[in-house]
Amino acid sequence: MQHNSETETLLTPAEVAAMFRVDPKTVTRWAKAGKLSAIRTLGGHRRYREAEVKELLGGVIPTQRGAAD
């Protein structure tokens, strides 16, 4: 989804969740906790800046992979 005023790509909670392999509700909780900023559409839906999501994704260490190496 493109945001017209600044031509930045905005992602839905489902798109962000797919990138992190978590439930969309987890993404909403992250936004409420301040880990990720959400933009509200006129209809009240949350959207997330792709650049911010990718920055967060780059700093994430996977914890749910194999428990023991």
C-alpha positions in Angstrom: 0.0 0.0 0.0 1.4 3.4 -1.0 1.0 6.5 1.2 0.3 9.3 -1.3 1.8 12.3 0.5 5.3 10.9 1.0 5.2 7.9 -1.3 6.3 5.6 1.5 5.1 2.0 1.5 2.7 1.2 4.3 2.1 -2.4 5.5 -1.0 -4.0 7.0 -0.7 -5.9 10.3 -1.0 -9.2 8.4 1.9 -8.2 6.1 4.1 -7.3 9.1 3.1 -10.5 10.9 4.1 -12.6 7.9 7.6 -10.9 7.9 8.2 -11.8 11.5 6.3 -15.1 11.4 4.0 -14.0 14.3 0.2 -13.5 14.6 -1.1 -10.1 13.5 -2.3 -9.5 17.1 1.3 -9.6 18.2 2.1 -6.8 15.8 -0.8 -4.8 17.4 0.6 -5.4 20.8 4.1 -4.3 19.7 2.5 -1.0 18.5 0.7 -0.5 21.8 4.0 -1.2 23.6 5.8 1.4 21.5 8.1 -1.1 19.7 6.6 -0.1 16.3 4.6 3.1 15.4 1.3 2.7 13.7 -0.5 5.0 11.4 -4.3 5.0 11.5 -6.3 5.1 8.3 -9.5 7.1 8.0 -11.3 3.9 8.7 -9.3 3.3 11.9 -7.1 0.5 10.5 -3.5 0.3 11.5 -0.7 0.6 8.9 3.1 0.4 9.5 5.9 2.1 7.7 7.9 -0.5 5.7 11.3 1.2 6.4 10.6 1.1 10.2 9.4 -2.6 10.0 12.6 -3.6 8.1 14.8 -1.8 10.6 13.1 -3.7 13.4 13.3 -6.9 11.5 17.1 -6.4 11.0 17.5 -6.2 14.8 15.5 -9.2 15.7 17.2 -12.4 16.8 15.0 -15.5 16.1 14.1 -17.2 19.3 11.6 -19.8 18.2 13.9 -21.8 16.0 15.4 -25.0 17.2 15.7 -25.0 21.0 19.0 -26.8 21.2 21.8 -26.8 18.6 
